Amino acid sequence: MDLQQLVNSFEPMTCIMSVQVFDDGSYGNIRIVCGNKPYIDSIENPDNIAFGGMLKNTFIPDSPYERYIPKDLNFEDVCYRCAVLKKPAHAYIHPERYDFWVDMYLMPIAADSGNTYYMTYSQELTPCAQSDRMSNVAPSVAADVLETCIKLRGTKDFKHTMDEVICDIRNLCEADKVCLILTDKQKRSFSVLSEAASTPERNYSVEKYLRDTYEDFYDIIETWDDTIAGSTCLIAKDERDMSVLKERNPVWYQSLKEVGVNTIVLYPLKNVDETIGYIWALNFDTEKTTQIRATLEGSSFFIASEIVNRQLMEKLKRISSSDILTGVKNRNAMNQKIDDIIEGKEQIPEKTAVIFVDLNGLKQINDNGGHATGDKLLKQAADILKNTFEGSDIYRAGGDEFMVLAMDISPKALEEKLEKLKLYQSGSEAVSFSLGYCYSEGKIDIRQAMSVADKRMYKDKQLFYERFPERRRK
């Protein structure tokens, strides 16, 4: 068969690739035997979208594919399955090493010679993701991805539903353990959002194990992107693949072997260009490699999207209920809390204290030292309240006024805390508080308690300015 003539008959950029197979069934070199003009242009033509992504920009027939792109275990697996096992393949992917998407089609051809097997590789490159190409997947994969999407979009209990999704992925992979790890690059931190195990013995806390075993597991996490090496994911399905992992990341490889990991899937969760976490599956069913790859390719897109949406909503909720300057809760959060108590949506214990706290002399400090000085004083006041009433709800009710809702507190404990705050009452320029409180050991009318505490606080403030008239507001 004239392979060059065959490849020249293709309109899209296409090449012929060969896979060498040894007697034990393992494979050796994967080569690009020849290509048509559009394919060669993708390597050699500076105007082609792929030109900047090539390791070499001169096409040499029958070269190992690694001449042009970094070694990619996923790509090798697909080539082996197509050329040797005669399984056609299609994928639409965005490898991290490229700034474009690759729509690739692989077809086996009847040109095998001895221990060398052949296939065609055709590709179309798009600068942006195209939804119609992304949806062109096998029905079984589409059903799994759709089920994940529906579960996540329709849930009111995000954590419980994410646990279900991770359990579904574990069942698909038939893995010993599947785990979803969230990462924060700026804080160099991680947390385990969800995990699933095949047996009760393997149902240990991954996060606890990692924190107990490693001084800082994030040191390993930050090596994962380099280990994936620009591909869409890492799938090590046999000793050959694990040896590549060992070469790329010996420290992580050793840690995996110590806990009996022989095969692994590591899939990054991406939000645009930012990695927000990873899904890993340990000791998975390697016969399902193709299905696992295709399913996680789609599912991870929706999982990452829902996680980011949830994080955004939580951030907006924090912003809407927090005072940005002092870090305590704001008046909006206070009003919502009071409304929930009044409407019976939230019950408060019998031993509850409402404390109003006013910062004395703030206007004078703003006038004399500027608002930056006043803001610093407000922060100091909030820090004092947070340290004094640790665990209680603290609100910035107004400009220089705070409210504390201290629940499950004894009279003695309340007295000790108030005495601590009274130490700050002085005529100096330091933090100075006026206080008023209402304490109940029975059923409490929150509105009445707030009114009593507020009146007592203003009475205390009057006494303060009688003692220190020079601090009076002007």
C-alpha positions as CSV (number, residue, x, y, z in Angstrom):
1,M,0.0,0.0,0.0
2,D,1.3,3.4,-0.9
3,L,0.8,5.3,2.3
4,Q,1.8,8.7,0.9
5,Q,-0.8,8.3,-1.9
6,L,-3.4,7.3,0.7
7,V,-2.8,10.3,3.0
8,N,-2.7,12.7,0.0
9,S,-6.3,11.6,-0.7
10,F,-7.5,13.3,2.5
11,E,-8.7,16.9,2.5
12,P,-8.3,17.7,6.2
13,M,-4.8,17.8,7.7
14,T,-4.0,14.1,8.0
15,C,-1.0,11.9,8.7
16,I,-0.3,8.1,8.8
17,M,1.0,6.9,12.1
18,S,2.6,3.6,13.1
19,V,2.7,1.7,16.4
20,Q,5.4,-0.8,17.2
21,V,4.3,-3.8,19.3
22,F,6.6,-6.2,21.1
23,D,6.0,-9.9,21.7
24,D,4.8,-9.4,25.2
25,G,2.0,-7.1,23.9
26,S,3.6,-3.8,25.1
27,Y,4.3,-1.1,22.5
28,G,7.4,0.8,21.5
29,N,7.8,3.7,19.2
30,I,4.8,5.6,17.8
31,R,5.9,7.4,14.6
32,I,4.5,9.8,12.2
33,V,5.2,8.0,8.9
34,C,4.0,10.6,6.4
35,G,1.5,13.5,6.1
36,N,-0.4,15.4,3.5
37,K,0.3,19.0,2.7
38,P,-2.2,20.5,5.2
39,Y,-0.7,18.4,8.0
40,I,2.9,19.2,7.1
41,D,1.9,22.9,7.0
42,S,0.6,22.6,10.6
43,I,4.2,21.9,11.5
44,E,6.2,24.0,9.1
45,N,4.0,27.0,8.2
46,P,4.4,30.0,10.6
47,D,0.9,31.2,9.6
48,N,-0.7,27.9,10.8
49,I,-2.4,28.0,14.2
50,A,-0.4,24.9,15.4
51,F,3.0,26.2,14.4
52,G,3.9,27.8,17.7
53,G,3.0,24.7,19.6
54,M,5.4,22.3,17.9
55,L,8.7,21.3,19.5
56,K,10.3,21.2,16.0
57,N,9.1,23.0,12.9
58,T,10.6,20.7,10.2
59,F,8.7,17.6,9.2
60,I,10.9,14.5,8.9
61,P,9.0,11.3,7.7
62,D,8.9,8.3,10.1
63,S,9.9,10.4,13.1
64,P,8.7,9.6,16.6
65,Y,5.7,11.7,17.5
66,E,7.7,13.2,20.5
67,R,9.7,15.2,17.9
68,Y,6.7,17.5,17.6
69,I,4.8,17.3,20.9
70,P,5.8,16.3,24.4
71,K,5.3,12.6,25.4
72,D,1.6,12.1,26.1
73,L,0.4,8.9,27.7
74,N,-3.3,9.6,26.8
75,F,-2.4,10.1,23.2
76,E,-0.3,6.9,23.1
77,D,-3.2,4.9,24.6
78,V,-5.6,6.2,21.9
79,C,-3.0,5.4,19.1
80,Y,-2.5,1.9,20.5
81,R,-6.2,1.1,20.7
82,C,-6.8,2.4,17.2
83,A,-3.8,1.0,15.3
84,V,-3.4,-2.3,17.2
85,L,-6.8,-3.1,18.6
86,K,-8.6,-1.6,15.5
87,K,-10.8,0.7,17.5
88,P,-11.7,4.0,15.7
89,A,-11.5,7.0,18.0
90,H,-12.7,10.6,18.1
91,A,-12.0,13.3,20.6
92,Y,-12.4,17.1,20.9
93,I,-9.9,18.3,23.4
94,H,-7.9,21.3,24.7
95,P,-4.5,20.2,25.8
96,E,-2.9,22.7,28.2
97,R,0.2,23.0,26.0
98,Y,-1.9,24.6,23.2
99,D,-3.9,27.8,22.9
100,F,-6.4,26.0,20.5
101,W,-8.7,23.1,20.5
102,V,-8.1,19.8,18.6
103,D,-10.8,17.9,16.9
104,M,-9.1,14.6,16.1
105,Y,-10.2,11.5,14.3
106,L,-8.2,8.2,14.3
107,M,-9.0,5.3,12.0
108,P,-7.1,1.9,11.7
109,I,-6.0,0.9,8.3
110,A,-5.1,-2.5,6.8
111,A,-1.4,-1.9,6.3
112,D,0.0,-3.9,9.1
113,S,3.5,-5.2,8.6
114,G,5.0,-7.7,11.1
115,N,4.9,-6.1,14.5
116,T,4.1,-2.6,13.1
117,Y,0.5,-1.4,12.9
118,Y,-0.9,1.7,11.1
119,M,-3.7,4.2,11.4
120,T,-4.7,7.6,10.0
121,Y,-4.8,10.6,12.2
122,S,-6.8,13.6,11.0
123,Q,-7.4,16.8,12.9
124,E,-9.1,20.1,12.7
125,L,-8.0,23.0,14.9
126,T,-10.3,25.7,16.4
127,P,-9.1,28.7,18.3
128,C,-12.1,28.5,20.7
129,A,-14.3,25.7,22.0
130,Q,-17.3,24.8,19.8
131,S,-20.2,23.4,21.7
132,D,-21.4,21.2,18.8
133,R,-18.1,19.4,18.6
134,M,-18.0,19.0,22.4
135,S,-21.4,17.3,22.4
136,N,-20.3,14.8,19.8
137,V,-19.7,11.9,22.2
138,A,-20.9,8.3,22.6
139,P,-24.5,7.9,23.9
140,S,-23.4,6.1,27.0
141,V,-20.9,8.9,27.8
142,A,-23.4,11.6,27.1
143,A,-25.9,9.9,29.4
144,D,-23.4,9.8,32.3
145,V,-22.3,13.4,31.7
146,L,-26.0,14.6,31.5
147,E,-26.9,12.8,34.7
148,T,-24.0,14.5,36.5
149,C,-25.2,17.9,35.1
150,I,-28.8,17.4,36.1
151,K,-27.9,16.2,39.6
152,L,-25.7,19.2,40.3
153,R,-28.0,21.8,38.8
154,G,-31.1,20.5,40.6
155,T,-29.7,20.1,44.1
156,K,-30.4,22.0,47.3
157,D,-27.8,20.1,49.2
158,F,-24.6,20.7,47.2
159,K,-22.3,18.6,49.4
160,H,-24.6,15.6,49.5
161,T,-25.0,15.7,45.7
162,M,-21.3,16.1,45.1
163,D,-20.8,13.0,47.2
164,E,-23.3,11.2,44.9
165,V,-21.4,12.3,41.8
166,I,-18.1,11.2,43.2
167,C,-19.6,7.9,44.1
168,D,-20.9,7.5,40.5
169,I,-17.4,8.2,39.2
170,R,-16.0,5.6,41.5
171,N,-18.5,3.1,40.3
172,L,-17.7,3.9,36.7
173,C,-13.9,3.6,37.3
174,E,-14.4,0.6,39.6
175,A,-11.6,2.3,41.6
176,D,-10.4,1.6,45.1
177,K,-10.7,5.3,45.9
178,V,-11.9,8.5,44.2
179,C,-11.3,11.9,45.7
180,L,-12.2,15.5,44.7
181,I,-9.6,17.9,46.0
182,L,-10.1,21.7,45.9
183,T,-6.9,23.9,45.6
184,D,-6.1,27.5,46.2
185,K,-2.9,28.6,44.4
186,Q,-2.7,32.0,46.1
187,K,-3.1,30.5,49.6
188,R,-1.2,27.4,48.7
189,S,-3.9,25.3,50.4
190,F,-6.1,22.4,49.7
191,S,-9.2,20.7,51.0
192,V,-11.1,17.5,50.2
193,L,-14.6,18.3,49.0
194,S,-15.7,14.7,48.5
195,E,-14.5,11.1,48.4
196,A,-15.7,7.6,47.8
197,A,-14.2,4.2,48.5
198,S,-14.8,0.6,47.3
199,T,-14.7,-1.0,50.7
200,P,-15.2,0.1,54.4
201,E,-11.4,-0.5,54.9
202,R,-10.6,2.1,52.3
203,N,-13.2,4.5,53.6
204,Y,-10.6,6.6,55.5
205,S,-10.4,10.4,55.5
206,V,-8.1,11.4,52.7
207,E,-7.6,14.9,54.0
208,K,-6.6,13.7,57.5
209,Y,-4.2,11.2,56.0
210,L,-2.5,13.8,53.8
211,R,-2.2,16.3,56.6
212,D,-0.9,13.7,59.1
213,T,1.5,12.2,56.6
214,Y,3.0,15.2,54.9
215,E,4.4,18.4,56.3
216,D,2.8,20.3,53.4
217,F,1.0,18.2,50.8
218,Y,0.5,21.3,48.6
219,D,4.2,20.9,47.8
220,I,3.2,17.7,45.9
221,I,0.0,19.2,44.5
222,E,1.8,22.0,42.8
223,T,3.9,19.5,40.8
224,W,0.8,17.8,39.3
225,D,0.4,20.2,36.3
226,D,4.0,19.6,35.2
227,T,3.4,15.8,35.6
228,I,0.3,16.0,33.4
229,A,2.7,17.7,31.0
230,G,0.3,19.8,28.9
231,S,-2.2,17.0,28.3
232,T,-5.8,17.1,29.4
233,C,-5.2,14.6,32.3
234,L,-2.9,11.9,33.6
235,I,-3.9,8.3,33.2
236,A,-1.3,5.7,34.3
237,K,-2.8,2.3,33.5
238,D,0.2,-0.1,33.7
239,E,3.8,-0.4,34.7
240,R,5.0,1.4,31.6
241,D,2.9,4.4,32.4
242,M,3.8,4.3,36.0
243,S,7.5,4.3,35.0
244,V,6.8,7.6,33.1
245,L,5.2,9.0,36.2
246,K,8.2,7.9,38.2
247,E,10.5,9.7,35.8
248,R,8.5,12.9,35.8
249,N,7.6,13.0,39.5
250,P,9.7,10.6,41.7
251,V,8.5,12.0,45.0
252,W,4.8,11.7,44.2
253,Y,5.4,8.3,42.6
254,Q,7.1,7.0,45.8
255,S,4.2,8.3,48.0
256,L,1.7,6.5,45.7
257,K,3.6,3.2,45.8
258,E,3.7,3.4,49.6
259,V,0.0,3.1,49.8
260,G,-0.3,0.4,47.1
261,V,-1.3,2.5,44.1
262,N,-0.7,0.7,40.8
263,T,-2.9,2.7,38.5
264,I,-4.2,6.3,38.7
265,V,-6.4,8.8,37.0
266,L,-5.7,12.5,37.8
267,Y,-8.0,15.0,36.2
268,P,-7.7,18.8,36.7
269,L,-10.8,20.8,37.3
270,K,-10.5,24.0,35.3
271,N,-12.3,27.4,35.4
272,V,-11.2,29.1,32.2
273,D,-7.4,28.9,32.6
274,E,-7.3,28.4,36.4
275,T,-7.0,25.0,38.1
276,I,-9.5,24.9,41.0
277,G,-8.9,21.3,42.0
278,Y,-8.4,17.7,40.9
279,I,-10.3,14.4,40.7
280,W,-8.2,11.3,41.3
281,A,-9.1,7.7,41.0
282,L,-6.7,5.1,42.4
283,N,-6.4,1.5,41.2
284,F,-9.1,1.7,38.5
285,D,-10.4,-0.8,36.0
286,T,-8.0,-0.3,33.1
287,E,-10.4,-2.0,30.6
288,K,-12.6,1.1,31.0
289,T,-9.8,3.6,30.2
290,T,-11.4,5.0,27.1
291,Q,-14.8,5.4,28.7
292,I,-13.3,6.9,31.9
293,R,-11.4,9.5,29.9
294,A,-14.4,10.5,27.8
295,T,-16.8,10.7,30.7
296,L,-14.5,12.7,33.0
297,E,-13.7,15.0,30.0
298,G,-17.3,16.1,30.0
299,S,-18.2,15.6,33.6
300,S,-15.2,17.7,34.9
301,F,-16.4,20.6,32.9
302,F,-19.8,20.7,34.7
303,I,-18.3,19.8,38.1
304,A,-15.8,22.6,37.9
305,S,-18.5,25.0,36.7
306,E,-20.8,24.2,39.6
307,I,-18.0,24.4,42.1
308,V,-17.1,27.9,40.9
309,N,-20.7,29.0,40.9
310,R,-21.1,27.7,44.4
311,Q,-17.9,29.4,45.5
312,L,-19.1,32.7,43.9
313,M,-22.4,32.5,45.6
314,E,-20.8,31.9,49.0
315,K,-18.4,34.8,48.4
316,L,-21.3,37.1,47.5
317,K,-23.2,35.9,50.6
318,R,-20.1,36.7,52.7
319,I,-19.7,40.1,51.1
320,S,-23.4,40.9,51.5
321,S,-23.4,39.9,55.2
322,S,-19.9,41.1,56.2
323,D,-18.5,44.5,57.0
324,I,-15.5,44.9,54.7
325,L,-13.7,47.3,57.0
326,T,-13.9,45.4,60.3
327,G,-14.5,41.8,59.3
328,V,-17.5,41.4,61.6
329,K,-21.1,40.9,60.3
330,N,-22.8,44.0,58.8
331,R,-26.2,45.6,59.5
332,N,-27.9,43.6,56.7
333,A,-26.8,40.4,58.4
334,M,-28.0,41.7,61.8
335,N,-31.5,42.6,60.4
336,Q,-31.8,39.2,58.7
337,K,-30.9,37.5,62.0
338,I,-33.5,39.5,64.0
339,D,-36.1,38.8,61.3
340,D,-35.4,35.1,61.5
341,I,-35.7,35.1,65.3
342,I,-39.0,37.1,65.2
343,E,-40.5,34.8,62.5
344,G,-39.5,31.7,64.4
345,K,-37.0,30.5,61.7
346,E,-34.3,30.5,64.3
347,Q,-34.5,29.7,68.0
348,I,-32.2,31.3,70.5
349,P,-31.4,29.7,73.9
350,E,-32.8,31.0,77.1
351,K,-29.4,32.3,78.5
352,T,-28.8,35.0,75.9
353,A,-27.4,38.5,76.1
354,V,-27.8,41.4,73.7
355,I,-25.0,43.9,74.0
356,F,-24.7,47.3,72.3
357,V,-21.2,48.8,72.1
358,D,-20.4,52.3,70.9
359,L,-17.0,53.6,70.1
360,N,-16.4,56.9,71.9
361,G,-14.9,59.9,70.3
362,L,-14.7,58.6,66.7
363,K,-15.9,61.8,65.1
364,Q,-13.3,63.8,66.9
365,I,-10.6,61.3,65.8
366,N,-11.8,61.5,62.2
367,D,-11.7,65.3,62.3
368,N,-8.3,65.5,63.9
369,G,-6.4,62.5,62.4
370,G,-8.4,61.8,59.3
371,H,-10.7,58.9,58.3
372,A,-7.7,56.5,57.9
373,T,-7.0,57.0,61.6
374,G,-10.7,56.5,62.4
375,D,-10.8,53.3,60.3
376,K,-7.8,51.9,62.1
377,L,-9.6,52.6,65.4
378,L,-12.8,50.8,64.2
379,K,-10.7,47.8,63.2
380,Q,-9.1,47.7,66.6
381,A,-12.5,47.9,68.3
382,A,-13.8,45.1,66.2
383,D,-10.7,42.9,67.0
384,I,-11.3,43.6,70.7
385,L,-14.9,42.5,70.5
386,K,-14.0,39.4,68.5
387,N,-11.4,38.4,71.1
388,T,-13.7,39.1,74.0
389,F,-16.8,37.5,72.6
390,E,-15.2,34.7,70.6
391,G,-17.9,32.5,69.1
392,S,-20.7,35.0,69.4
393,D,-22.4,36.9,66.6
394,I,-20.9,40.4,66.3
395,Y,-22.4,43.0,64.0
396,R,-21.5,46.5,63.0
397,A,-24.9,48.1,63.5
398,G,-23.9,51.6,62.4
399,G,-20.9,53.9,61.9
400,D,-19.4,53.5,65.3
401,E,-21.9,51.1,66.9
402,F,-21.7,47.4,67.3
403,M,-24.1,44.8,68.5
404,V,-23.2,41.4,70.1
405,L,-25.6,38.5,70.4
406,A,-24.0,36.2,73.0
407,M,-25.9,32.9,73.3
408,D,-25.6,30.2,75.9
409,I,-23.7,32.5,78.2
410,S,-23.8,32.4,82.0
411,P,-24.3,35.7,84.0
412,K,-20.8,35.2,85.4
413,A,-19.2,34.8,82.0
414,L,-21.1,37.8,80.7
415,E,-20.0,39.9,83.7
416,E,-16.3,39.0,83.1
417,K,-16.5,39.9,79.4
418,L,-18.2,43.3,80.1
419,E,-15.6,44.1,82.8
420,K,-12.9,43.4,80.3
421,L,-14.5,45.9,77.8
422,K,-14.9,48.5,80.6
423,L,-11.1,48.6,81.0
424,Y,-11.1,50.4,77.7
425,Q,-13.2,53.2,79.0
426,S,-10.8,56.1,79.4
427,G,-10.3,59.6,78.2
428,S,-7.3,58.8,76.1
429,E,-7.1,58.5,72.4
430,A,-7.1,54.7,72.6
431,V,-10.2,52.6,72.0
432,S,-13.0,53.5,74.4
433,F,-16.4,51.8,74.6
434,S,-19.8,52.8,76.0
435,L,-21.8,49.7,76.8
436,G,-25.4,48.6,77.3
437,Y,-26.8,45.1,77.6
438,C,-29.9,43.1,78.3
439,Y,-29.6,39.5,79.7
440,S,-32.3,36.9,79.9
441,E,-32.4,33.5,81.5
442,G,-35.9,32.7,80.1
443,K,-37.8,33.3,76.9
444,I,-36.5,36.5,75.3
445,D,-38.3,39.1,73.2
446,I,-35.4,40.1,70.9
447,R,-36.8,43.5,70.0
448,Q,-37.4,44.4,73.6
449,A,-33.9,43.2,74.6
450,M,-32.3,45.3,71.8
451,S,-34.3,48.4,72.9
452,V,-33.2,47.9,76.6
453,A,-29.6,47.4,75.6
454,D,-29.6,50.4,73.3
455,K,-31.0,52.7,75.9
456,R,-28.5,51.6,78.5
457,M,-25.7,52.1,76.1
458,Y,-26.7,55.7,75.4
459,K,-27.0,56.3,79.1
460,D,-23.4,55.0,79.5
461,K,-22.3,57.2,76.7
462,Q,-23.8,60.3,78.4
463,L,-21.8,59.4,81.6
464,F,-18.6,59.1,79.5
465,Y,-18.9,62.5,78.0
466,E,-19.7,64.0,81.4
467,R,-16.4,62.6,82.6
468,F,-14.5,63.6,79.4
469,P,-16.3,66.6,77.8
470,E,-13.3,67.2,75.5
471,R,-14.2,64.0,73.7
472,R,-17.8,65.1,73.0
473,R,-18.9,65.0,69.4
474,K,-18.9,68.5,67.8
